[in-house]
C-alpha cells in the first residue's frame, strides 16, 4: 500500500521542547517536592546549554536564509523590518 515515512522533527524543535521541559521542571519541581540543590543546578545548566544551542541554530538558519535571497529580496526584507515594531524594548 502507501508507505509513508514517520514525520521528522527538526533539531530546533527538539531542542525547544527539551528547553521547555527543563524550565517546567525547575519551576514546577519546587512546588511538588523539596528539590535537591544539585538537581536544580543541573537543570539550570542544561537549560542554559539548550538555550545557547537554540540561539546558535537560529543564527545559522537566518544566515542560510539570507544567503539564498536576491539583492531585491534582501532590500524588501530590510524595508519590512523597518516597519515592524521593536522587540524587547528596541525601537
C-alpha positions in Angstrom: 0.0 0.0 0.0 1.1 3.5 0.8 4.4 3.6 2.6 5.0 6.9 4.4 8.0 7.8 6.5 7.4 8.9 10.0 7.4 12.7 10.5 10.9 14.1 11.1 11.2 16.6 13.9 13.8 19.3 13.1 16.6 19.7 15.6 15.5 23.2 16.6 12.0 21.8 17.6 13.6 19.0 19.6 15.8 21.5 21.4 12.9 23.8 22.1 10.9 21.0 23.6 13.8 20.0 25.8 14.3 23.6 27.0 10.6 23.9 27.8 10.8 20.7 29.8 13.9 21.9 31.7 12.2 25.2 32.6 9.0 23.4 33.7 10.9 21.0 35.9 12.9 23.9 37.5 9.8 26.0 38.1 7.3 23.2 38.9 9.5 20.9 40.7 9.9 23.1 43.8 6.1 23.1 44.2 5.8 19.3 44.2 8.8 18.2 46.3 11.7 19.7 48.0 14.3 19.7 45.3 18.0 19.0 45.8 20.2 21.9 45.1 22.4 19.8 42.9 19.5 18.6 40.8 18.2 22.1 40.3 21.6 23.3 39.4 21.9 20.5 36.8 18.6 21.5 35.2 19.6 25.2 35.1 22.9 24.3 33.5 21.1 22.1 31.0 18.6 24.8 30.2 21.4 27.3 29.6 23.1 24.9 27.2 19.9 24.2 25.3 19.1 28.0 25.0 22.7 28.5 23.7 22.2 25.8 21.1 18.8 27.2 20.1 20.4 30.7 19.7 23.2 29.3 17.5 20.7 27.3 15.4 18.5 30.4 14.9 21.6 32.4 13.8 22.6 29.7 11.3 19.1 29.5 10.0 18.9 33.2 9.5 22.3 33.3 7.8 21.4 30.4 5.5 18.1 32.1 4.7 19.7 35.5 3.9 22.3 33.7 1.7 19.7 32.5 -0.8 17.9 35.8 -1.1 18.5 38.0 -4.2 19.6 41.7 -3.6 16.0 42.8 -4.3 14.6 40.3 -1.8 17.1 41.5 0.9 16.1 45.1 0.2 12.4 44.2 0.6 13.1 42.3 3.8 15.0 45.3 5.2 12.1 47.6 4.3 9.7 45.2 6.2 12.0 45.1 9.2 11.9 48.9 9.4 8.1 48.8 9.5 8.0 46.2 12.3 7.7 47.5 15.9 10.7 46.9 18.0 11.2 43.8 20.1 12.3 43.7 23.7 12.1 47.4 24.1 14.1 48.2 20.9 12.8 50.9 18.6 
